[in-house]
Amino acid sequence: MRSMSKPILRVLAGSILLMASALAQAANWTVTVLEDMTSPALERPQLDRAYLGHPGGPASEGWNLALEDARFELDAAHTQISSKTISVSSLDAARTAAQQAEKAGQQALVVNLPASWVTAVAMAVKVPVINVGAGADSLREAQCRRNLLHTLPSERMRTDALAQTLVSRKWSQVLMLSGTTVEDRVSSAAAQASLRRYGLKLVADRPFKLSADPRERDLANTKLLTSGVNYDVIWVVDADGEFARTLPYNTQAARPVVGDAGMVALGWHAQYERYGAPQVSRRFAKAYKRAMTQQDWASWMAGKALSLAAGSLTKSAAPELLAALNSLNLDGSKGVSMQFRPWDGQLQQTLLLTDGQGVIGIAPVEGVLHPRNVLDTLGADSPEKRCTNRP
Amino acid sequence: MNKKLLFAPVLALSMGVLSSATLHAQTQAWVSSEKDNTITLVDLGQGKVTGTVPTCKRPRHMQLSPDRKQMLVACSDSNAADVIDLATHKSVRRVPLGDSPEIFDVSLDGKTFFASNEDDAELSFIDASSGKKTGQVKVGKEPEGVKVSPDGQTVFVTSEVASMVHVIDIATKTIKKNILVGKRPRRFAITPNGQELWVSNELGASVSVISLKDYSVLATIALQLKGARESDITPIGLVMTQDGKRAYVTMGRANHVAFIDVASRKITDQVLVGKRPWSVALSADESKLYVVNGLSDDMTIVDTVKARALVSIPVGRVPHTVVLTN
């Protein structure tokens, strides 16, 4: 009886929806997700290490969840979004795939690629490109583009969030330990800019090296690295993650570690308990059998943004889509309404401070003020005019 | 010491007189506590907590059974409703409500529960006596508020993700209409004349007013508060006076309750309460408003005539809903 009545119900509901939206025109959208499935970050041993802030899996998963979440609204608006994921393993391949997608009439691209590849893709096409995997500030500054949007928080948003948190704790004397890769040097500079912005004091910036060689112990021994100066907190900059993981509880002084281990600022954590976040994390875990990371949230937000923008349009065209994306007010289950910043295409958002087990706090921290929107205390603000490629 | 001993019976006596004089005045507030798996009982005469009632896991929405003899409690982590006898404070039975229920309502005859299931994006129909699921309707993601129409033929459900109110025909179990409202719609109130459905929009910082004749959106009341930004105004709880002249809306992060004149749809007063005020209830004579504050673990009592907060009483951890009983 039940199994018989179900399809009938569905047909009925469907026809009612049809009547309700008879005035709205049907629109079909196609989107390509570009990511490098052979990236070392997505290899099984690396995923198993689960370093804080590192991806937990491919971007297509969060993206697909968002489309599934939006099915009801899209059906009601008579809108369809079809998408396919293409794996690209070089900058050139990414650019070519993007150009082909645009030529084939696709109206948007979602990219989970290294920063330089993102730039190449965004320059090669005119359709909206949503970056869900690269936090590099350069993509929001010198390399910004009119058609390039970011749902993943920028590096600087994360360092600002941490700096605000240190201010709120009155942990003002900071010892920084930085890796020596180019990436770490850029991140270390971003972190130090945040320290200056929030009036924190850098007592020393020391390079570290992963090594067991006794001749290099000054660079490798966590006790030696954290002795000889007075500080309230240690800020470790380590994109790789292996060194940072060994640091908490292995320091000379009994001081907390923040940065890339200890307390980390992220766009999402599966243990966030408020604002409907658990429902999202639960849906994700149910579908993909793993905890939702900030990268998953970013690709989920790309899906939410595109489906909301597409649902508001009656004709599927890329320029209208970009305009619609730029005027969205998005609900990302973090309790606030969020927009893509007109000055750099970055999605403003609350950040979560986590030790990996739970959510310790959120940023912007209470008491931080801003003349327009307190979310804009995180990351590059409009008066800084760091992105000149956007109107 | 002596003075205190003497004073206590006098106080009790005068209160006894008071409560018998106002025959239908409620004497107790039941406050569900999400993190304690209990309901906190507040004696309204003494203005303090007198005890707790153990219940199922993560109790959230509560309401009285149609005969007003039982408290019905939705427990999200137990996937069930607890039915608690008001006289004995004991659980009588559990009714399965499907996965992760948050809000429910009951049919006019008390025979069917309608529960929103967040995880499955469904409204479940549940037979109150057998606990059997008799049907379900797929709705937008993260359904929340549930309200049965005064004529008992329709049930309204909000979807937080779809920003819609679904109008569901109870007899056929089908969606009659989807109404687009503000961002993240949460709770309902219906004007006593049965003409308007009010919906709080948490991230829209507004209340949508829907016509119950043709389901069109008649108005969107923007909630504002001097000194607060739109992003800090996150309305949730909603209650209306019996004469339909005034509505009370909690403003979430703005930590205030707004008094709204229903006819003009204008805010007349705003009262500072606790942190993230959530659900609200009115006393029988409507002179007092009870507001539970989700982030300060207390309940504020507001004088509705003077538009002033009288006192805040500490309750359980993460209070969700308040219901007054005799």
Interface residues (C-beta under 8 A of the other chain):
Chain A: L9 L12 A13 I16 L17 A20 D69 A70 F72 E73 A76 G276 Q279 R282 R283 K286 N329 D331 G335 V336 S337 N373 V374 L375
Chain B: S100 E118 D119 A121 V137 K138 V139 G140 K141 E142 S159 E160 V161 A162 S163 M164 T172 K173 T174 I175 K176 K177 N178 K183 R184 L203 R229 E230 S231 T234 R253
